[in-house]
Amino acid sequence: MKAAALAALLLACATTAGATDIAAASDLHAGDTLTYAVTLELQQHSARKGGQQEATSAASGQGQEVIRVYGIAADGTAFAHIEAQFNGSQDGQPIQLHGNFLGKVMPDGEIRIQGGINPSIDEALNFANQITREAIDHGMAVGRTWTTSSSTPLISMTINRRVTARQRYQTFPVWVIESTANGVLKKTADGKPAEGSVTIAGTSYYDDRERLLIGESLRMLTVMQPPQDAATHVSYSASINFVLSELSRASSTTPEPTPAQVEGGQSPTPSASAAPPTSPSLPGSNGATPAATVTPRSSS
């Protein structure tokens, strides 16, 4: 579908927070495996004034990204092999995507991927990364609020955050962070000037003990007026769910490479992961989100 504007917008939002000082690193070890379940719905609708010449395109699906840690750097960065798959449909036609690439889990829990299987899916992950940086920068306490404002060549946006609760989610103790955002679109994905508005609402679940994002649910709406056709309005909507559905710990007997080996590019073979969990139902359905599975590290 023609969702390039959504992908570009997600990318712009993902870059709104700068680097922060890390107080402690996530407790990941070589051989650990993280499985994130992803569901995504995208829609594009365009119409001229009077409701004539309407056109709609839609895509939806579900998948997962399996992150297998093979080494830990001196600063706590976890180097990983990532396997991603996504199944869905676009305008009634089936979609099957699959890819293998390298990545990192940063000390604050941010996940950086070198490559990807689809821009919209990959940028949804990038957007989710922002909360991990902000949570450490601002500290967690119920009732705490903060605002992040930014301006990129594509968009100017203000995001309001509020920590609403401390609870269990997917078996993890998490802070619940609600977000609302409003922005102004300045350019399209291909760099052409455009006028438009952006609104985002979402809930994030962050485990400050594990230094990991456990889940995030976002809804986004962009309404754009193409400069070359003032009579046409184009709207893009996205519904994104991102959940850590499994955290499998490696045995304590698994040998860990030295920082020099990791930073030198050597990639020990990661331990086999457990069978992947059933992916959650698409947004808007009545299916239950799968419970997370945490396999403890062996004490032997």
C-alpha positions as a Markdown table, in Angstrom:
| # | Residue | x | y | z |
|---|---|---|---|---|
| 1 | Met | 0.0 | 0.0 | 0.0 |
| 2 | Lys | 1.1 | 3.6 | -0.4 |
| 3 | Ala | 2.1 | 4.1 | 3.3 |
| 4 | Ala | 5.4 | 5.8 | 2.7 |
| 5 | Ala | 4.3 | 8.9 | 4.6 |
| 6 | Leu | 3.5 | 6.7 | 7.7 |
| 7 | Ala | 6.9 | 5.1 | 7.6 |
| 8 | Ala | 8.6 | 8.5 | 7.3 |
| 9 | Leu | 6.5 | 9.9 | 10.1 |
| 10 | Leu | 7.4 | 7.0 | 12.4 |
| 11 | Leu | 11.1 | 7.5 | 11.6 |
| 12 | Ala | 10.8 | 11.2 | 12.4 |
| 13 | Cys | 9.2 | 10.4 | 15.7 |
| 14 | Ala | 11.8 | 7.8 | 16.5 |
| 15 | Thr | 14.6 | 10.5 | 16.3 |
| 16 | Thr | 12.9 | 13.0 | 18.6 |
| 17 | Ala | 14.9 | 12.0 | 21.7 |
| 18 | Gly | 18.6 | 12.4 | 22.0 |
| 19 | Ala | 21.1 | 10.1 | 23.8 |
| 20 | Thr | 21.0 | 9.9 | 27.6 |
| 21 | Asp | 23.3 | 8.8 | 30.3 |
| 22 | Ile | 22.8 | 5.2 | 31.2 |
| 23 | Ala | 22.7 | 4.5 | 35.0 |
| 24 | Ala | 22.7 | 0.7 | 34.5 |
| 25 | Ala | 22.7 | -1.8 | 31.7 |
| 26 | Ser | 20.0 | -4.4 | 30.9 |
| 27 | Asp | 20.8 | -7.8 | 32.4 |
| 28 | Leu | 21.3 | -9.8 | 29.2 |
| 29 | His | 23.8 | -12.5 | 28.6 |
| 30 | Ala | 25.1 | -14.5 | 25.6 |
| 31 | Gly | 22.6 | -17.1 | 24.7 |
| 32 | Asp | 19.6 | -15.1 | 25.9 |
| 33 | Thr | 16.6 | -14.9 | 23.5 |
| 34 | Leu | 13.9 | -12.2 | 23.3 |
| 35 | Thr | 10.8 | -12.7 | 21.2 |
| 36 | Tyr | 8.7 | -9.7 | 20.4 |
| 37 | Ala | 5.3 | -10.2 | 18.8 |
| 38 | Val | 4.1 | -7.5 | 16.4 |
| 39 | Thr | 0.7 | -6.7 | 15.0 |
| 40 | Leu | 0.1 | -3.9 | 12.5 |
| 41 | Glu | -2.8 | -2.3 | 10.7 |
| 42 | Leu | -2.3 | 0.4 | 8.1 |
| 43 | Gln | -4.9 | 2.3 | 6.1 |
| 44 | Gln | -4.7 | 5.1 | 3.5 |
| 45 | His | -7.8 | 7.0 | 2.3 |
| 46 | Ser | -7.9 | 9.8 | -0.2 |
| 47 | Ala | -10.9 | 11.8 | -1.4 |
| 48 | Arg | -11.7 | 15.0 | -3.3 |
| 49 | Lys | -14.1 | 17.5 | -1.9 |
| 50 | Gly | -17.6 | 16.4 | -2.3 |
| 51 | Gly | -16.7 | 12.7 | -1.6 |
| 52 | Gln | -15.9 | 11.9 | -5.2 |
| 53 | Gln | -13.0 | 9.9 | -6.5 |
| 54 | Glu | -12.4 | 8.1 | -3.2 |
| 55 | Ala | -9.6 | 5.5 | -2.9 |
| 56 | Thr | -8.7 | 3.3 | 0.0 |
| 57 | Ser | -5.8 | 0.9 | 0.6 |
| 58 | Ala | -5.3 | -1.3 | 3.6 |
| 59 | Ala | -2.8 | -3.7 | 5.0 |
| 60 | Ser | -2.7 | -5.8 | 8.3 |
| 61 | Gly | -0.9 | -8.7 | 9.7 |
| 62 | Gln | 1.1 | -10.2 | 12.6 |
| 63 | Gly | 4.6 | -11.6 | 13.1 |
| 64 | Gln | 7.5 | -11.7 | 15.5 |
| 65 | Glu | 11.1 | -10.7 | 15.8 |
| 66 | Val | 13.4 | -13.2 | 17.6 |
| 67 | Ile | 16.5 | -11.6 | 19.0 |
| 68 | Arg | 19.3 | -14.1 | 19.9 |
| 69 | Val | 22.1 | -12.5 | 21.9 |
| 70 | Tyr | 25.6 | -13.8 | 21.0 |
| 71 | Gly | 27.8 | -11.5 | 23.0 |
| 72 | Ile | 28.0 | -8.6 | 25.4 |
| 73 | Ala | 30.3 | -5.6 | 25.0 |
| 74 | Ala | 32.1 | -3.9 | 27.9 |
| 75 | Asp | 29.4 | -1.2 | 28.1 |
| 76 | Gly | 26.6 | -3.7 | 28.4 |
| 77 | Thr | 25.5 | -3.6 | 24.7 |
| 78 | Ala | 24.1 | -6.9 | 23.7 |
| 79 | Phe | 25.0 | -8.0 | 20.1 |
| 80 | Ala | 22.4 | -10.2 | 18.5 |
| 81 | His | 21.3 | -12.2 | 15.5 |
| 82 | Ile | 17.7 | -11.3 | 14.6 |
| 83 | Glu | 15.1 | -13.4 | 12.7 |
| 84 | Ala | 11.9 | -11.6 | 11.6 |
| 85 | Gln | 8.8 | -12.9 | 10.0 |
| 86 | Phe | 5.5 | -11.3 | 9.2 |
| 87 | Asn | 2.3 | -12.6 | 7.6 |
| 88 | Gly | -0.7 | -10.6 | 6.6 |
| 89 | Ser | -2.6 | -9.1 | 3.6 |
| 90 | Gln | -2.5 | -6.0 | 1.6 |
| 91 | Asp | -5.7 | -5.0 | -0.3 |
| 92 | Gly | -6.8 | -8.7 | -0.2 |
| 93 | Gln | -3.5 | -10.1 | -1.4 |
| 94 | Pro | -1.4 | -12.2 | 1.0 |
| 95 | Ile | 1.9 | -10.9 | 2.4 |
| 96 | Gln | 4.7 | -13.1 | 3.7 |
| 97 | Leu | 7.9 | -11.4 | 4.8 |
| 98 | His | 11.0 | -13.1 | 6.3 |
| 99 | Gly | 14.5 | -11.8 | 7.1 |
| 100 | Asn | 17.7 | -12.4 | 9.1 |
| 101 | Phe | 20.0 | -9.6 | 10.1 |
| 102 | Leu | 22.2 | -8.3 | 12.9 |
| 103 | Gly | 21.2 | -6.0 | 15.7 |
| 104 | Lys | 22.0 | -4.6 | 19.2 |
| 105 | Val | 20.1 | -4.3 | 22.4 |
| 106 | Met | 21.5 | -1.1 | 24.0 |
| 107 | Pro | 22.1 | -0.8 | 27.7 |
| 108 | Asp | 18.9 | 1.1 | 28.1 |
| 109 | Gly | 16.9 | -1.5 | 26.2 |
| 110 | Glu | 16.8 | 0.3 | 22.9 |
| 111 | Ile | 16.8 | -2.2 | 20.0 |
| 112 | Arg | 18.8 | -1.3 | 16.9 |
| 113 | Ile | 18.4 | -3.4 | 13.8 |
| 114 | Gln | 20.8 | -3.4 | 10.8 |
| 115 | Gly | 18.3 | -4.0 | 8.1 |
| 116 | Gly | 14.7 | -5.1 | 8.2 |
| 117 | Ile | 11.8 | -6.7 | 6.4 |
| 118 | Asn | 9.4 | -3.8 | 5.9 |
| 119 | Pro | 9.8 | 0.0 | 6.5 |
| 120 | Ser | 6.5 | 0.3 | 8.4 |
| 121 | Ile | 7.3 | -2.6 | 10.7 |
| 122 | Asp | 10.8 | -1.5 | 11.3 |
| 123 | Glu | 9.9 | 2.1 | 12.0 |
| 124 | Ala | 7.2 | 1.0 | 14.5 |
| 125 | Leu | 10.0 | -0.7 | 16.4 |
| 126 | Asn | 12.1 | 2.5 | 16.2 |
| 127 | Phe | 9.2 | 4.5 | 17.6 |
| 128 | Ala | 8.9 | 2.1 | 20.5 |
| 129 | Asn | 12.6 | 2.6 | 21.3 |
| 130 | Gln | 12.0 | 6.2 | 22.2 |
| 131 | Ile | 10.3 | 5.4 | 25.5 |
| 132 | Thr | 13.3 | 3.4 | 26.8 |
| 133 | Arg | 15.5 | 6.5 | 26.4 |
| 134 | Glu | 13.0 | 8.8 | 28.0 |
| 135 | Ala | 12.2 | 6.5 | 30.9 |
| 136 | Ile | 15.8 | 6.5 | 32.1 |
| 137 | Asp | 16.3 | 10.2 | 31.4 |
| 138 | His | 13.2 | 11.3 | 33.5 |
| 139 | Gly | 13.0 | 8.5 | 36.1 |
| 140 | Met | 9.9 | 6.5 | 37.0 |
| 141 | Ala | 7.3 | 7.4 | 39.6 |
| 142 | Val | 3.5 | 7.3 | 39.4 |
| 143 | Gly | 2.2 | 10.8 | 38.4 |
| 144 | Arg | 5.5 | 11.9 | 36.8 |
| 145 | Thr | 5.0 | 13.8 | 33.6 |
| 146 | Trp | 7.2 | 15.3 | 31.0 |
| 147 | Thr | 7.1 | 16.7 | 27.5 |
| 148 | Thr | 9.3 | 16.0 | 24.5 |
| 149 | Ser | 9.3 | 18.6 | 21.6 |
| 150 | Ser | 11.2 | 18.3 | 18.4 |
| 151 | Ser | 11.4 | 19.5 | 14.9 |
| 152 | Thr | 12.7 | 17.5 | 11.9 |
| 153 | Pro | 12.6 | 18.2 | 8.2 |
| 154 | Leu | 9.4 | 16.2 | 8.0 |
| 155 | Ile | 7.5 | 17.1 | 11.1 |
| 156 | Ser | 7.2 | 19.2 | 14.2 |
| 157 | Met | 5.8 | 17.4 | 17.2 |
| 158 | Thr | 5.1 | 17.7 | 20.9 |
| 159 | Ile | 4.7 | 14.4 | 22.9 |
| 160 | Asn | 3.2 | 14.5 | 26.4 |
| 161 | Arg | 4.0 | 11.5 | 28.7 |
| 162 | Arg | 2.5 | 10.5 | 32.0 |
| 163 | Val | 3.4 | 7.6 | 34.3 |
| 164 | Thr | 0.1 | 6.2 | 35.4 |
| 165 | Ala | 0.8 | 3.0 | 37.3 |
| 166 | Arg | 3.2 | 0.3 | 38.5 |
| 167 | Gln | 1.8 | -3.1 | 37.8 |
| 168 | Arg | 2.4 | -6.6 | 36.3 |
| 169 | Tyr | 2.2 | -6.9 | 32.5 |
| 170 | Gln | 3.1 | -10.1 | 30.6 |
| 171 | Thr | 4.4 | -11.4 | 34.0 |
| 172 | Phe | 6.9 | -8.5 | 34.2 |
| 173 | Pro | 6.8 | -5.6 | 36.8 |
| 174 | Val | 6.4 | -2.6 | 34.6 |
| 175 | Trp | 5.7 | 1.1 | 34.7 |
| 176 | Val | 2.7 | 2.1 | 32.6 |
| 177 | Ile | 3.4 | 5.3 | 30.6 |
| 178 | Glu | 0.6 | 7.0 | 28.6 |
| 179 | Ser | 1.5 | 9.2 | 25.7 |
| 180 | Thr | -0.4 | 11.7 | 23.6 |
| 181 | Ala | 1.1 | 13.7 | 20.8 |
| 182 | Asn | 0.2 | 16.4 | 18.3 |
| 183 | Gly | 2.3 | 17.5 | 15.4 |
| 184 | Val | 2.4 | 19.4 | 12.1 |
| 185 | Leu | 3.5 | 17.7 | 8.9 |
| 186 | Lys | 6.0 | 19.8 | 6.9 |
| 187 | Lys | 7.0 | 17.5 | 4.1 |
| 188 | Thr | 6.0 | 14.2 | 2.5 |
| 189 | Ala | 8.3 | 11.1 | 2.5 |
| 190 | Asp | 9.8 | 12.1 | -0.8 |
| 191 | Gly | 10.7 | 15.6 | 0.5 |
| 192 | Lys | 7.9 | 17.6 | -1.1 |
| 193 | Pro | 6.2 | 20.4 | 0.9 |
| 194 | Ala | 2.9 | 19.4 | 2.5 |
| 195 | Glu | 0.4 | 20.6 | 5.0 |
| 196 | Gly | -1.1 | 18.2 | 7.5 |
| 197 | Ser | -1.7 | 17.3 | 11.1 |
| 198 | Val | -0.6 | 14.3 | 13.2 |
| 199 | Thr | -2.1 | 12.8 | 16.3 |
| 200 | Ile | -0.8 | 9.9 | 18.4 |
| 201 | Ala | -2.1 | 8.1 | 21.4 |
| 202 | Gly | -0.5 | 5.1 | 23.1 |
| 203 | Thr | 0.5 | 3.1 | 26.2 |
| 204 | Ser | 3.9 | 1.8 | 26.9 |
| 205 | Tyr | 5.0 | -0.8 | 29.5 |
| 206 | Tyr | 8.6 | -0.5 | 30.6 |
| 207 | Asp | 10.5 | -2.8 | 33.0 |
| 208 | Asp | 13.2 | -0.7 | 34.7 |
| 209 | Arg | 14.6 | -3.8 | 36.4 |
| 210 | Glu | 15.3 | -5.7 | 33.2 |
| 211 | Arg | 15.9 | -2.4 | 31.3 |
| 212 | Leu | 13.5 | -3.6 | 28.6 |
| 213 | Leu | 10.4 | -2.4 | 26.8 |
| 214 | Ile | 7.8 | -5.1 | 27.5 |
| 215 | Gly | 5.1 | -3.7 | 25.3 |
| 216 | Glu | 3.6 | -0.7 | 23.5 |
| 217 | Ser | 0.3 | 0.0 | 21.8 |
| 218 | Leu | 0.0 | 3.0 | 19.5 |
| 219 | Arg | -2.6 | 4.6 | 17.3 |
| 220 | Met | -1.7 | 7.3 | 14.8 |
| 221 | Leu | -3.6 | 9.4 | 12.4 |
| 222 | Thr | -2.1 | 11.7 | 9.8 |
| 223 | Val | -4.3 | 14.0 | 7.7 |
| 224 | Met | -2.4 | 15.5 | 4.7 |
| 225 | Gln | -3.3 | 18.0 | 2.0 |
| 226 | Pro | -1.1 | 17.4 | -1.1 |
| 227 | Pro | 0.3 | 20.8 | -2.3 |
| 228 | Gln | -0.3 | 19.9 | -5.9 |
| 229 | Asp | -4.0 | 19.2 | -5.3 |
| 230 | Ala | -5.6 | 21.4 | -2.7 |
| 231 | Ala | -9.0 | 19.8 | -3.3 |
| 232 | Thr | -7.8 | 16.3 | -2.2 |
| 233 | His | -7.3 | 15.2 | 1.4 |
| 234 | Val | -5.3 | 12.1 | 2.2 |
| 235 | Ser | -5.4 | 10.4 | 5.6 |
| 236 | Tyr | -3.1 | 7.7 | 7.0 |
| 237 | Ser | -3.9 | 5.6 | 10.1 |
| 238 | Ala | -1.9 | 3.1 | 11.9 |
| 239 | Ser | -2.5 | 0.7 | 14.8 |
| 240 | Ile | 0.6 | -0.9 | 16.2 |
| 241 | Asn | 1.1 | -3.5 | 19.0 |
| 242 | Phe | 4.6 | -4.5 | 20.1 |
| 243 | Val | 4.9 | -7.1 | 22.9 |
| 244 | Leu | 7.8 | -9.0 | 24.5 |
| 245 | Ser | 6.1 | -12.4 | 24.5 |
| 246 | Glu | 9.1 | -14.5 | 25.6 |
| 247 | Leu | 12.4 | -13.9 | 27.4 |
| 248 | Ser | 14.4 | -17.1 | 27.5 |
| 249 | Arg | 17.5 | -17.1 | 29.6 |
| 250 | Ala | 20.6 | -19.1 | 28.6 |
| 251 | Ser | 22.1 | -21.7 | 30.9 |
| 252 | Ser | 24.8 | -20.4 | 33.2 |
| 253 | Thr | 27.2 | -22.9 | 31.6 |
| 254 | Thr | 26.9 | -21.1 | 28.2 |
| 255 | Pro | 30.4 | -19.6 | 27.5 |
| 256 | Glu | 30.3 | -15.9 | 27.0 |
| 257 | Pro | 32.8 | -14.2 | 24.6 |
| 258 | Thr | 35.1 | -11.6 | 25.8 |
| 259 | Pro | 34.4 | -7.9 | 25.0 |
| 260 | Ala | 37.3 | -8.0 | 22.6 |
| 261 | Gln | 35.8 | -11.0 | 20.7 |
| 262 | Val | 32.4 | -9.3 | 20.4 |
| 263 | Glu | 33.8 | -5.9 | 19.3 |
| 264 | Gly | 36.2 | -7.7 | 17.0 |
| 265 | Gly | 33.3 | -9.1 | 15.0 |
| 266 | Gln | 33.4 | -12.7 | 16.1 |
| 267 | Ser | 30.0 | -14.2 | 16.4 |
| 268 | Pro | 29.7 | -17.3 | 18.6 |
| 269 | Thr | 26.8 | -19.6 | 17.7 |
| 270 | Pro | 23.8 | -18.7 | 19.9 |
| 271 | Ser | 21.9 | -21.3 | 21.8 |
| 272 | Ala | 18.7 | -22.7 | 20.3 |
| 273 | Ser | 15.6 | -20.7 | 21.3 |
| 274 | Ala | 12.4 | -22.2 | 22.7 |
| 275 | Ala | 9.5 | -22.7 | 20.3 |
| 276 | Pro | 8.1 | -19.3 | 19.4 |
| 277 | Pro | 4.8 | -18.3 | 21.0 |
| 278 | Thr | 1.5 | -17.9 | 19.2 |
| 279 | Ser | 1.3 | -14.4 | 17.8 |
| 280 | Pro | -1.4 | -12.2 | 19.2 |
| 281 | Ser | -4.6 | -11.5 | 17.3 |
| 282 | Leu | -4.8 | -8.4 | 15.1 |
| 283 | Pro | -5.7 | -5.1 | 16.7 |
| 284 | Gly | -9.4 | -4.8 | 17.2 |
| 285 | Ser | -10.1 | -8.5 | 17.5 |
| 286 | Asn | -11.2 | -10.3 | 20.6 |
| 287 | Gly | -8.2 | -12.6 | 20.9 |
| 288 | Ala | -6.2 | -12.6 | 24.1 |
| 289 | Thr | -2.6 | -11.4 | 24.2 |
| 290 | Pro | -0.3 | -14.3 | 24.9 |
| 291 | Ala | 1.3 | -14.5 | 28.3 |
| 292 | Ala | 5.0 | -14.0 | 28.4 |
| 293 | Thr | 7.3 | -17.0 | 29.2 |
| 294 | Val | 10.4 | -16.3 | 31.2 |
| 295 | Thr | 12.9 | -19.2 | 31.4 |
| 296 | Pro | 15.2 | -18.6 | 34.4 |
| 297 | Arg | 19.0 | -19.0 | 34.1 |
| 298 | Ser | 20.3 | -22.3 | 35.4 |
| 299 | Ser | 21.8 | -22.2 | 38.9 |
| 300 | Ser | 24.1 | -25.1 | 38.3 |
